[in-house]
Amino acid sequence: MINRDRNELEKLIPFKIRQSVIAHLLKENNDVRIVQEFAGHRRAASTEAYKQTGLEELKSAIERLHPLQ
């Protein structure tokens, strides 16, 4: 239903949505064990793999504090 009127490049993939939800929960500092249970992972390491490095925030801070000219 969510992809009915979308072209091929705009289609949403359930797996990507799931990955985004897990990454968002971890980014919001939810307990890894709770997110692990929510995701249905057997090992905490599987859940921790979804943690993002915060690279975008780091790039933004560098640009703000030390802009390239």
mmCIF file of the N, C-alpha and C atoms, coordinates in Angstrom:
data_MODEL
# 
_entry.id   MODEL 
# 
loop_
_atom_site.group_PDB 
_atom_site.id 
_atom_site.type_symbol 
_atom_site.label_atom_id 
_atom_site.label_alt_id 
_atom_site.label_comp_id 
_atom_site.label_asym_id 
_atom_site.label_entity_id 
_atom_site.label_seq_id 
_atom_site.pdbx_PDB_ins_code 
_atom_site.Cartn_x 
_atom_site.Cartn_y 
_atom_site.Cartn_z 
_atom_site.occupancy 
_atom_site.B_iso_or_equiv 
_atom_site.pdbx_formal_charge 
_atom_site.auth_seq_id 
_atom_site.auth_comp_id 
_atom_site.auth_asym_id 
_atom_site.auth_atom_id 
_atom_site.pdbx_PDB_model_num 
ATOM 1   N N  . MET A 1 1  ? 0.805  -1.191  0.000  1.00 0.00 ? 1  MET A N  1 
ATOM 2   C CA . MET A 1 1  ? 0.000  0.000   0.000  1.00 0.00 ? 1  MET A CA 1 
ATOM 3   C C  . MET A 1 1  ? 0.858  1.269   0.000  1.00 0.00 ? 1  MET A C  1 
ATOM 4   N N  . ILE A 1 2  ? 1.955  1.269   0.756  1.00 0.00 ? 2  ILE A N  1 
ATOM 5   C CA . ILE A 1 2  ? 2.749  2.491   0.858  1.00 0.00 ? 2  ILE A CA 1 
ATOM 6   C C  . ILE A 1 2  ? 3.472  2.830   -0.429 1.00 0.00 ? 2  ILE A C  1 
ATOM 7   N N  . ASN A 1 3  ? 3.630  1.863   -1.314 1.00 0.00 ? 3  ASN A N  1 
ATOM 8   C CA . ASN A 1 3  ? 4.361  2.094   -2.565 1.00 0.00 ? 3  ASN A CA 1 
ATOM 9   C C  . ASN A 1 3  ? 3.459  2.187   -3.785 1.00 0.00 ? 3  ASN A C  1 
ATOM 10  N N  . ARG A 1 4  ? 2.170  2.198   -3.595 1.00 0.00 ? 4  ARG A N  1 
ATOM 11  C CA . ARG A 1 4  ? 1.225  2.128   -4.708 1.00 0.00 ? 4  ARG A CA 1 
ATOM 12  C C  . ARG A 1 4  ? 1.462  3.218   -5.744 1.00 0.00 ? 4  ARG A C  1 
ATOM 13  N N  . ASP A 1 5  ? 1.614  4.463   -5.345 1.00 0.00 ? 5  ASP A N  1 
ATOM 14  C CA . ASP A 1 5  ? 1.750  5.574   -6.290 1.00 0.00 ? 5  ASP A CA 1 
ATOM 15  C C  . ASP A 1 5  ? 3.185  6.096   -6.403 1.00 0.00 ? 5  ASP A C  1 
ATOM 16  N N  . ARG A 1 6  ? 4.140  5.314   -6.014 1.00 0.00 ? 6  ARG A N  1 
ATOM 17  C CA . ARG A 1 6  ? 5.539  5.748   -6.067 1.00 0.00 ? 6  ARG A CA 1 
ATOM 18  C C  . ARG A 1 6  ? 6.240  5.120   -7.266 1.00 0.00 ? 6  ARG A C  1 
ATOM 19  N N  . ASN A 1 7  ? 7.211  5.864   -7.812 1.00 0.00 ? 7  ASN A N  1 
ATOM 20  C CA . ASN A 1 7  ? 8.007  5.258   -8.882 1.00 0.00 ? 7  ASN A CA 1 
ATOM 21  C C  . ASN A 1 7  ? 9.094  4.389   -8.257 1.00 0.00 ? 7  ASN A C  1 
ATOM 22  N N  . GLU A 1 8  ? 9.826  3.686   -9.076 1.00 0.00 ? 8  GLU A N  1 
ATOM 23  C CA . GLU A 1 8  ? 10.816 2.711   -8.573 1.00 0.00 ? 8  GLU A CA 1 
ATOM 24  C C  . GLU A 1 8  ? 11.845 3.337   -7.636 1.00 0.00 ? 8  GLU A C  1 
ATOM 25  N N  . LEU A 1 9  ? 12.281 4.542   -7.910 1.00 0.00 ? 9  LEU A N  1 
ATOM 26  C CA . LEU A 1 9  ? 13.323 5.171   -7.095 1.00 0.00 ? 9  LEU A CA 1 
ATOM 27  C C  . LEU A 1 9  ? 12.798 5.677   -5.754 1.00 0.00 ? 9  LEU A C  1 
ATOM 28  N N  . GLU A 1 10 ? 11.492 5.888   -5.641 1.00 0.00 ? 10 GLU A N  1 
ATOM 29  C CA . GLU A 1 10 ? 10.910 6.424   -4.413 1.00 0.00 ? 10 GLU A CA 1 
ATOM 30  C C  . GLU A 1 10 ? 10.287 5.365   -3.523 1.00 0.00 ? 10 GLU A C  1 
ATOM 31  N N  . LYS A 1 11 ? 10.287 4.119   -3.944 1.00 0.00 ? 11 LYS A N  1 
ATOM 32  C CA . LYS A 1 11 ? 9.632  3.070   -3.170 1.00 0.00 ? 11 LYS A CA 1 
ATOM 33  C C  . LYS A 1 11 ? 10.320 2.845   -1.833 1.00 0.00 ? 11 LYS A C  1 
ATOM 34  N N  . LEU A 1 12 ? 9.508  2.662   -0.813 1.00 0.00 ? 12 LEU A N  1 
ATOM 35  C CA . LEU A 1 12 ? 10.014 2.373   0.521  1.00 0.00 ? 12 LEU A CA 1 
ATOM 36  C C  . LEU A 1 12 ? 10.183 0.870   0.682  1.00 0.00 ? 12 LEU A C  1 
ATOM 37  N N  . ILE A 1 13 ? 11.276 0.489   1.315  1.00 0.00 ? 13 ILE A N  1 
ATOM 38  C CA . ILE A 1 13 ? 11.582 -0.918  1.515  1.00 0.00 ? 13 ILE A CA 1 
ATOM 39  C C  . ILE A 1 13 ? 11.430 -1.211  3.009  1.00 0.00 ? 13 ILE A C  1 
ATOM 40  N N  . PRO A 1 14 ? 10.567 -2.168  3.370  1.00 0.00 ? 14 PRO A N  1 
ATOM 41  C CA . PRO A 1 14 ? 10.335 -2.448  4.797  1.00 0.00 ? 14 PRO A CA 1 
ATOM 42  C C  . PRO A 1 14 ? 11.618 -2.709  5.582  1.00 0.00 ? 14 PRO A C  1 
ATOM 43  N N  . PHE A 1 15 ? 12.580 -3.379  4.994  1.00 0.00 ? 15 PHE A N  1 
ATOM 44  C CA . PHE A 1 15 ? 13.834 -3.663  5.686  1.00 0.00 ? 15 PHE A CA 1 
ATOM 45  C C  . PHE A 1 15 ? 14.564 -2.375  6.049  1.00 0.00 ? 15 PHE A C  1 
ATOM 46  N N  . LYS A 1 16 ? 14.564 -1.396  5.135  1.00 0.00 ? 16 LYS A N  1 
ATOM 47  C CA . LYS A 1 16 ? 15.227 -0.117  5.401  1.00 0.00 ? 16 LYS A CA 1 
ATOM 48  C C  . LYS A 1 16 ? 14.499 0.662   6.492  1.00 0.00 ? 16 LYS A C  1 
ATOM 49  N N  . ILE A 1 17 ? 13.168 0.568   6.499  1.00 0.00 ? 17 ILE A N  1 
ATOM 50  C CA . ILE A 1 17 ? 12.397 1.227   7.547  1.00 0.00 ? 17 ILE A CA 1 
ATOM 51  C C  . ILE A 1 17 ? 12.752 0.615   8.898  1.00 0.00 ? 17 ILE A C  1 
ATOM 52  N N  . ARG A 1 18 ? 12.852 -0.705  8.952  1.00 0.00 ? 18 ARG A N  1 
ATOM 53  C CA . ARG A 1 18 ? 13.210 -1.405  10.183 1.00 0.00 ? 18 ARG A CA 1 
ATOM 54  C C  . ARG A 1 18 ? 14.587 -0.968  10.665 1.00 0.00 ? 18 ARG A C  1 
ATOM 55  N N  . GLN A 1 19 ? 15.545 -0.893  9.743  1.00 0.00 ? 19 GLN A N  1 
ATOM 56  C CA . GLN A 1 19 ? 16.893 -0.451  10.097 1.00 0.00 ? 19 GLN A CA 1 
ATOM 57  C C  . GLN A 1 19 ? 16.867 0.966   10.661 1.00 0.00 ? 19 GLN A C  1 
ATOM 58  N N  . SER A 1 20 ? 16.083 1.828   10.039 1.00 0.00 ? 20 SER A N  1 
ATOM 59  C CA . SER A 1 20 ? 15.996 3.218   10.488 1.00 0.00 ? 20 SER A CA 1 
ATOM 60  C C  . SER A 1 20 ? 15.406 3.317   11.882 1.00 0.00 ? 20 SER A C  1 
ATOM 61  N N  . VAL A 1 21 ? 14.380 2.523   12.159 1.00 0.00 ? 21 VAL A N  1 
ATOM 62  C CA . VAL A 1 21 ? 13.749 2.550   13.479 1.00 0.00 ? 21 VAL A CA 1 
ATOM 63  C C  . VAL A 1 21 ? 14.737 2.097   14.546 1.00 0.00 ? 21 VAL A C  1 
ATOM 64  N N  . ILE A 1 22 ? 15.455 1.013   14.287 1.00 0.00 ? 22 ILE A N  1 
ATOM 65  C CA . ILE A 1 22 ? 16.440 0.509   15.252 1.00 0.00 ? 22 ILE A CA 1 
ATOM 66  C C  . ILE A 1 22 ? 17.544 1.537   15.479 1.00 0.00 ? 22 ILE A C  1 
ATOM 67  N N  . ALA A 1 23 ? 18.064 2.121   14.399 1.00 0.00 ? 23 ALA A N  1 
ATOM 68  C CA . ALA A 1 23 ? 19.118 3.127   14.523 1.00 0.00 ? 23 ALA A CA 1 
ATOM 69  C C  . ALA A 1 23 ? 18.616 4.343   15.299 1.00 0.00 ? 23 ALA A C  1 
ATOM 70  N N  . HIS A 1 24 ? 17.375 4.752   15.054 1.00 0.00 ? 24 HIS A N  1 
ATOM 71  C CA . HIS A 1 24 ? 16.804 5.897   15.759 1.00 0.00 ? 24 HIS A CA 1 
ATOM 72  C C  . HIS A 1 24 ? 16.661 5.607   17.253 1.00 0.00 ? 24 HIS A C  1 
ATOM 73  N N  . LEU A 1 25 ? 16.197 4.422   17.594 1.00 0.00 ? 25 LEU A N  1 
ATOM 74  C CA . LEU A 1 25 ? 16.058 4.058   19.001 1.00 0.00 ? 25 LEU A CA 1 
ATOM 75  C C  . LEU A 1 25 ? 17.409 4.095   19.714 1.00 0.00 ? 25 LEU A C  1 
ATOM 76  N N  . LEU A 1 26 ? 18.451 3.632   19.050 1.00 0.00 ? 26 LEU A N  1 
ATOM 77  C CA . LEU A 1 26 ? 19.787 3.655   19.653 1.00 0.00 ? 26 LEU A CA 1 
ATOM 78  C C  . LEU A 1 26 ? 20.324 5.083   19.740 1.00 0.00 ? 26 LEU A C  1 
ATOM 79  N N  . LYS A 1 27 ? 20.032 5.881   18.726 1.00 0.00 ? 27 LYS A N  1 
ATOM 80  C CA . LYS A 1 27 ? 20.499 7.270   18.726 1.00 0.00 ? 27 LYS A CA 1 
ATOM 81  C C  . LYS A 1 27 ? 19.859 8.059   19.858 1.00 0.00 ? 27 LYS A C  1 
ATOM 82  N N  . GLU A 1 28 ? 18.642 7.690   20.223 1.00 0.00 ? 28 GLU A N  1 
ATOM 83  C CA . GLU A 1 28 ? 17.933 8.354   21.318 1.00 0.00 ? 28 GLU A CA 1 
ATOM 84  C C  . GLU A 1 28 ? 18.355 7.816   22.683 1.00 0.00 ? 28 GLU A C  1 
ATOM 85  N N  . ASN A 1 29 ? 19.440 7.067   22.722 1.00 0.00 ? 29 ASN A N  1 
ATOM 86  C CA . ASN A 1 29 ? 20.033 6.536   23.954 1.00 0.00 ? 29 ASN A CA 1 
ATOM 87  C C  . ASN A 1 29 ? 19.139 5.570   24.710 1.00 0.00 ? 29 ASN A C  1 
ATOM 88  N N  . ASN A 1 30 ? 18.324 4.814   23.982 1.00 0.00 ? 30 ASN A N  1 
ATOM 89  C CA . ASN A 1 30 ? 17.567 3.739   24.612 1.00 0.00 ? 30 ASN A CA 1 
ATOM 90  C C  . ASN A 1 30 ? 18.523 2.605   24.961 1.00 0.00 ? 30 ASN A C  1 
ATOM 91  N N  . ASP A 1 31 ? 18.216 1.870   25.982 1.00 0.00 ? 31 ASP A N  1 
ATOM 92  C CA . ASP A 1 31 ? 19.059 0.758   26.416 1.00 0.00 ? 31 ASP A CA 1 
ATOM 93  C C  . ASP A 1 31 ? 19.204 -0.270  25.286 1.00 0.00 ? 31 ASP A C  1 
ATOM 94  N N  . VAL A 1 32 ? 20.426 -0.690  25.039 1.00 0.00 ? 32 VAL A N  1 
ATOM 95  C CA . VAL A 1 32 ? 20.701 -1.635  23.953 1.00 0.00 ? 32 VAL A CA 1 
ATOM 96  C C  . VAL A 1 32 ? 19.926 -2.935  24.145 1.00 0.00 ? 32 VAL A C  1 
ATOM 97  N N  . ARG A 1 33 ? 19.806 -3.390  25.375 1.00 0.00 ? 33 ARG A N  1 
ATOM 98  C CA . ARG A 1 33 ? 19.089 -4.646  25.642 1.00 0.00 ? 33 ARG A CA 1 
ATOM 99  C C  . ARG A 1 33 ? 17.600 -4.532  25.299 1.00 0.00 ? 33 ARG A C  1 
ATOM 100 N N  . ILE A 1 34 ? 17.020 -3.379  25.580 1.00 0.00 ? 34 ILE A N  1 
ATOM 101 C CA . ILE A 1 34 ? 15.605 -3.178  25.254 1.00 0.00 ? 34 ILE A CA 1 
ATOM 102 C C  . ILE A 1 34 ? 15.421 -3.142  23.741 1.00 0.00 ? 34 ILE A C  1 
ATOM 103 N N  . VAL A 1 35 ? 16.297 -2.429  23.050 1.00 0.00 ? 35 VAL A N  1 
ATOM 104 C CA . VAL A 1 35 ? 16.223 -2.356  21.589 1.00 0.00 ? 35 VAL A CA 1 
ATOM 105 C C  . VAL A 1 35 ? 16.497 -3.735  20.990 1.00 0.00 ? 35 VAL A C  1 
ATOM 106 N N  . GLN A 1 36 ? 17.405 -4.478  21.593 1.00 0.00 ? 36 GLN A N  1 
ATOM 107 C CA . GLN A 1 36 ? 17.714 -5.835  21.136 1.00 0.00 ? 36 GLN A CA 1 
ATOM 108 C C  . GLN A 1 36 ? 16.459 -6.708  21.190 1.00 0.00 ? 36 GLN A C  1 
ATOM 109 N N  . GLU A 1 37 ? 15.745 -6.633  22.283 1.00 0.00 ? 37 GLU A N  1 
ATOM 110 C CA . GLU A 1 37 ? 14.513 -7.412  22.440 1.00 0.00 ? 37 GLU A CA 1 
ATOM 111 C C  . GLU A 1 37 ? 13.460 -6.957  21.426 1.00 0.00 ? 37 GLU A C  1 
ATOM 112 N N  . PHE A 1 38 ? 13.327 -5.647  21.277 1.00 0.00 ? 38 PHE A N  1 
ATOM 113 C CA . PHE A 1 38 ? 12.373 -5.075  20.323 1.00 0.00 ? 38 PHE A CA 1 
ATOM 114 C C  . PHE A 1 38 ? 12.673 -5.556  18.899 1.00 0.00 ? 38 PHE A C  1 
ATOM 115 N N  . ALA A 1 39 ? 13.948 -5.593  18.548 1.00 0.00 ? 39 ALA A N  1 
ATOM 116 C CA . ALA A 1 39 ? 14.359 -5.978  17.192 1.00 0.00 ? 39 ALA A CA 1 
ATOM 117 C C  . ALA A 1 39 ? 14.340 -7.486  16.980 1.00 0.00 ? 39 ALA A C  1 
ATOM 118 N N  . GLY A 1 40 ? 14.329 -8.243  18.082 1.00 0.00 ? 40 GLY A N  1 
ATOM 119 C CA . GLY A 1 40 ? 14.331 -9.691  17.956 1.00 0.00 ? 40 GLY A CA 1 
ATOM 120 C C  . GLY A 1 40 ? 15.704 -10.277 17.684 1.00 0.00 ? 40 GLY A C  1 
ATOM 121 N N  . HIS A 1 41 ? 16.739 -9.544  18.071 1.00 0.00 ? 41 HIS A N  1 
ATOM 122 C CA . HIS A 1 41 ? 18.105 -10.033 17.873 1.00 0.00 ? 41 HIS A CA 1 
ATOM 123 C C  . HIS A 1 41 ? 18.504 -10.977 19.010 1.00 0.00 ? 41 HIS A C  1 
ATOM 124 N N  . ARG A 1 42 ? 19.226 -12.015 18.670 1.00 0.00 ? 42 ARG A N  1 
ATOM 125 C CA . ARG A 1 42 ? 19.716 -12.946 19.694 1.00 0.00 ? 42 ARG A CA 1 
ATOM 126 C C  . ARG A 1 42 ? 20.896 -12.373 20.460 1.00 0.00 ? 42 ARG A C  1 
ATOM 127 N N  . ARG A 1 43 ? 21.736 -11.650 19.748 1.00 0.00 ? 43 ARG A N  1 
ATOM 128 C CA . ARG A 1 43 ? 22.967 -11.114 20.364 1.00 0.00 ? 43 ARG A CA 1 
ATOM 129 C C  . ARG A 1 43 ? 22.928 -9.589  20.402 1.00 0.00 ? 43 ARG A C  1 
ATOM 130 N N  . ALA A 1 44 ? 23.460 -9.021  21.472 1.00 0.00 ? 44 ALA A N  1 
ATOM 131 C CA . ALA A 1 44 ? 23.533 -7.563  21.602 1.00 0.00 ? 44 ALA A CA 1 
ATOM 132 C C  . ALA A 1 44 ? 24.425 -6.976  20.513 1.00 0.00 ? 44 ALA A C  1 
ATOM 133 N N  . ALA A 1 45 ? 25.423 -7.721  20.084 1.00 0.00 ? 45 ALA A N  1 
ATOM 134 C CA . ALA A 1 45 ? 26.332 -7.243  19.042 1.00 0.00 ? 45 ALA A CA 1 
ATOM 135 C C  . ALA A 1 45 ? 25.588 -6.972  17.734 1.00 0.00 ? 45 ALA A C  1 
ATOM 136 N N  . SER A 1 46 ? 24.561 -7.753  17.461 1.00 0.00 ? 46 SER A N  1 
ATOM 137 C CA . SER A 1 46 ? 23.759 -7.529  16.256 1.00 0.00 ? 46 SER A CA 1 
ATOM 138 C C  . SER A 1 46 ? 23.039 -6.191  16.334 1.00 0.00 ? 46 SER A C  1 
ATOM 139 N N  . THR A 1 47 ? 22.566 -5.863  17.519 1.00 0.00 ? 47 THR A N  1 
ATOM 140 C CA . THR A 1 47 ? 21.868 -4.590  17.718 1.00 0.00 ? 47 THR A CA 1 
ATOM 141 C C  . THR A 1 47 ? 22.862 -3.434  17.711 1.00 0.00 ? 47 THR A C  1 
ATOM 142 N N  . GLU A 1 48 ? 24.001 -3.616  18.342 1.00 0.00 ? 48 GLU A N  1 
ATOM 143 C CA . GLU A 1 48 ? 25.003 -2.554  18.410 1.00 0.00 ? 48 GLU A CA 1 
ATOM 144 C C  . GLU A 1 48 ? 25.535 -2.181  17.036 1.00 0.00 ? 48 GLU A C  1 
ATOM 145 N N  . ALA A 1 49 ? 25.436 -3.100  16.091 1.00 0.00 ? 49 ALA A N  1 
ATOM 146 C CA . ALA A 1 49 ? 25.888 -2.809  14.730 1.00 0.00 ? 49 ALA A CA 1 
ATOM 147 C C  . ALA A 1 49 ? 25.068 -1.687  14.095 1.00 0.00 ? 49 ALA A C  1 
ATOM 148 N N  . TYR A 1 50 ? 23.888 -1.432  14.629 1.00 0.00 ? 50 TYR A N  1 
ATOM 149 C CA . TYR A 1 50 ? 23.028 -0.370  14.103 1.00 0.00 ? 50 TYR A CA 1 
ATOM 150 C C  . TYR A 1 50 ? 23.385 1.003   14.651 1.00 0.00 ? 50 TYR A C  1 
ATOM 151 N N  . LYS A 1 51 ? 24.274 1.053   15.628 1.00 0.00 ? 51 LYS A N  1 
ATOM 152 C CA . LYS A 1 51 ? 24.685 2.343   16.169 1.00 0.00 ? 51 LYS A CA 1 
ATOM 153 C C  . LYS A 1 51 ? 25.410 3.107   15.070 1.00 0.00 ? 51 LYS A C  1 
ATOM 154 N N  . GLN A 1 52 ? 25.055 4.363   14.942 1.00 0.00 ? 52 GLN A N  1 
ATOM 155 C CA . GLN A 1 52 ? 25.688 5.182   13.922 1.00 0.00 ? 52 GLN A CA 1 
ATOM 156 C C  . GLN A 1 52 ? 26.767 6.035   14.572 1.00 0.00 ? 52 GLN A C  1 
ATOM 157 N N  . THR A 1 53 ? 27.733 6.379   13.789 1.00 0.00 ? 53 THR A N  1 
ATOM 158 C CA . THR A 1 53 ? 28.892 7.081   14.319 1.00 0.00 ? 53 THR A CA 1 
ATOM 159 C C  . THR A 1 53 ? 28.619 8.544   14.623 1.00 0.00 ? 53 THR A C  1 
ATOM 160 N N  . GLY A 1 54 ? 27.505 9.073   14.151 1.00 0.00 ? 54 GLY A N  1 
ATOM 161 C CA . GLY A 1 54 ? 27.252 10.494  14.346 1.00 0.00 ? 54 GLY A CA 1 
ATOM 162 C C  . GLY A 1 54 ? 28.101 11.334  13.415 1.00 0.00 ? 54 GLY A C  1 
ATOM 163 N N  . LEU A 1 55 ? 28.481 10.767  12.292 1.00 0.00 ? 55 LEU A N  1 
ATOM 164 C CA . LEU A 1 55 ? 29.361 11.447  11.351 1.00 0.00 ? 55 LEU A CA 1 
ATOM 165 C C  . LEU A 1 55 ? 28.751 12.747  10.846 1.00 0.00 ? 55 LEU A C  1 
ATOM 166 N N  . GLU A 1 56 ? 27.451 12.763  10.602 1.00 0.00 ? 56 GLU A N  1 
ATOM 167 C CA . GLU A 1 56 ? 26.805 13.981  10.120 1.00 0.00 ? 56 GLU A CA 1 
ATOM 168 C C  . GLU A 1 56 ? 26.885 15.093  11.161 1.00 0.00 ? 56 GLU A C  1 
ATOM 169 N N  . GLU A 1 57 ? 26.674 14.758  12.435 1.00 0.00 ? 57 GLU A N  1 
ATOM 170 C CA . GLU A 1 57 ? 26.777 15.768  13.485 1.00 0.00 ? 57 GLU A CA 1 
ATOM 171 C C  . GLU A 1 57 ? 28.205 16.289  13.595 1.00 0.00 ? 57 GLU A C  1 
ATOM 172 N N  . LEU A 1 58 ? 29.167 15.394  13.444 1.00 0.00 ? 58 LEU A N  1 
ATOM 173 C CA . LEU A 1 58 ? 30.563 15.787  13.504 1.00 0.00 ? 58 LEU A CA 1 
ATOM 174 C C  . LEU A 1 58 ? 30.915 16.719  12.351 1.00 0.00 ? 58 LEU A C  1 
ATOM 175 N N  . LYS A 1 59 ? 30.465 16.384  11.151 1.00 0.00 ? 59 LYS A N  1 
ATOM 176 C CA . LYS A 1 59 ? 30.717 17.243  9.991  1.00 0.00 ? 59 LYS A CA 1 
ATOM 177 C C  . LYS A 1 59 ? 30.110 18.622  10.198 1.00 0.00 ? 59 LYS A C  1 
ATOM 178 N N  . SER A 1 60 ? 28.897 18.648  10.738 1.00 0.00 ? 60 SER A N  1 
ATOM 179 C CA . SER A 1 60 ? 28.212 19.913  10.977 1.00 0.00 ? 60 SER A CA 1 
ATOM 180 C C  . SER A 1 60 ? 28.974 20.767  11.996 1.00 0.00 ? 60 SER A C  1 
ATOM 181 N N  . ALA A 1 61 ? 29.444 20.139  13.059 1.00 0.00 ? 61 ALA A N  1 
ATOM 182 C CA . ALA A 1 61 ? 30.193 20.871  14.091 1.00 0.00 ? 61 ALA A CA 1 
ATOM 183 C C  . ALA A 1 61 ? 31.502 21.405  13.536 1.00 0.00 ? 61 ALA A C  1 
ATOM 184 N N  . ILE A 1 62 ? 32.182 20.615  12.737 1.00 0.00 ? 62 ILE A N  1 
ATOM 185 C CA . ILE A 1 62 ? 33.446 21.067  12.144 1.00 0.00 ? 62 ILE A CA 1 
ATOM 186 C C  . ILE A 1 62 ? 33.202 22.240  11.215 1.00 0.00 ? 62 ILE A C  1 
ATOM 187 N N  . GLU A 1 63 ? 32.151 22.138  10.397 1.00 0.00 ? 63 GLU A N  1 
ATOM 188 C CA . GLU A 1 63 ? 31.824 23.228  9.474  1.00 0.00 ? 63 GLU A CA 1 
ATOM 189 C C  . GLU A 1 63 ? 31.474 24.501  10.233 1.00 0.00 ? 63 GLU A C  1 
ATOM 190 N N  . ARG A 1 64 ? 30.768 24.359  11.329 1.00 0.00 ? 64 ARG A N  1 
ATOM 191 C CA . ARG A 1 64 ? 30.356 25.526  12.123 1.00 0.00 ? 64 ARG A CA 1 
ATOM 192 C C  . ARG A 1 64 ? 31.554 26.152  12.840 1.00 0.00 ? 64 ARG A C  1 
ATOM 193 N N  . LEU A 1 65 ? 32.438 25.325  13.407 1.00 0.00 ? 65 LEU A N  1 
ATOM 194 C CA . LEU A 1 65 ? 33.540 25.827  14.215 1.00 0.00 ? 65 LEU A CA 1 
ATOM 195 C C  . LEU A 1 65 ? 34.778 26.183  13.386 1.00 0.00 ? 65 LEU A C  1 
ATOM 196 N N  . HIS A 1 66 ? 34.992 25.447  12.306 1.00 0.00 ? 66 HIS A N  1 
ATOM 197 C CA . HIS A 1 66 ? 36.173 25.658  11.463 1.00 0.00 ? 66 HIS A CA 1 
ATOM 198 C C  . HIS A 1 66 ? 35.768 25.599  9.989  1.00 0.00 ? 66 HIS A C  1 
ATOM 199 N N  . PRO A 1 67 ? 35.014 26.600  9.526  1.00 0.00 ? 67 PRO A N  1 
ATOM 200 C CA . PRO A 1 67 ? 34.546 26.545  8.144  1.00 0.00 ? 67 PRO A CA 1 
ATOM 201 C C  . PRO A 1 67 ? 35.694 26.646  7.145  1.00 0.00 ? 67 PRO A C  1 
ATOM 202 N N  . LEU A 1 68 ? 35.570 25.877  6.096  1.00 0.00 ? 68 LEU A N  1 
ATOM 203 C CA . LEU A 1 68 ? 36.548 25.941  5.003  1.00 0.00 ? 68 LEU A CA 1 
ATOM 204 C C  . LEU A 1 68 ? 36.168 27.111  4.098  1.00 0.00 ? 68 LEU A C  1 
ATOM 205 N N  . GLN A 1 69 ? 37.175 27.911  3.756  1.00 0.00 ? 69 GLN A N  1 
ATOM 206 C CA . GLN A 1 69 ? 36.875 29.074  2.910  1.00 0.00 ? 69 GLN A CA 1 
ATOM 207 C C  . GLN A 1 69 ? 37.667 29.032  1.641  1.00 0.00 ? 69 GLN A C  1 
# 
